[in-house]
Amino acid sequence: MLARRRFLSLAPFGTVLGPTVGAGEGGTPEVNDQTVQNLVRAVEQIRTEIQVQRTFTELDAVREPQKQYLKTSGKFPDFIDVGIDVWFRVYDWHLKWQQPVQIGRDASGRYTMVVMATTLVMRPDALPNFVSIPYDNK
């Protein structure tokens, strides 16, 4: 087992902790509780950032209605109308994760984008965060 003092004196932590670690008896670094708390906080922030990168929060507004519709009908909905902000979050998700984007127009001239077998229809006349009830092509 690696002692806490030895662990914190290693190169990566020595550069992170820098001047907060003082030299004690015999040149060994002294670590106080505040230093350890700062280190734990930094590790937690890194963990949270990594978690957020893989949760696809940009798609949450669309996924929830899709899941509800899937549970009730056994299939993904054909369409969901969305506001401008939701539209651009989904579009940015495609760019960020380098996924192919299928953008088109419907018969009314509104922009459409396919996400997991559901076509999102941009509704610029709706509120920016608007998400409609999913519906099928009938």
C-alpha angles and dihedrals in degrees: 000000000000115000116238093240092050092046093052092047092060116112101261094048094039090060093045095047094037113155095008090076111075128195114257131187114330093011094288114141119254117220122195128200093257090058092051091048090052090051093049090049091051092050090049091052090052091048092049092048092051091048093050091051091061101042097075094219089176089072098045094096090057100035096058095058089043092054093047091050092046091053093051102039104023094237140070116267118256095224143016122182114221139183125244097266093051090046093053093044090056091044091050089049089058091051095044094051094036094239121158113262120216107199123171143140131258127222090275092054095251119142118254133194128186118230119173097333092315123105114221113212115205112228107191089177091063129077113287094249095040118140117179130212107276116255141182131237104265 
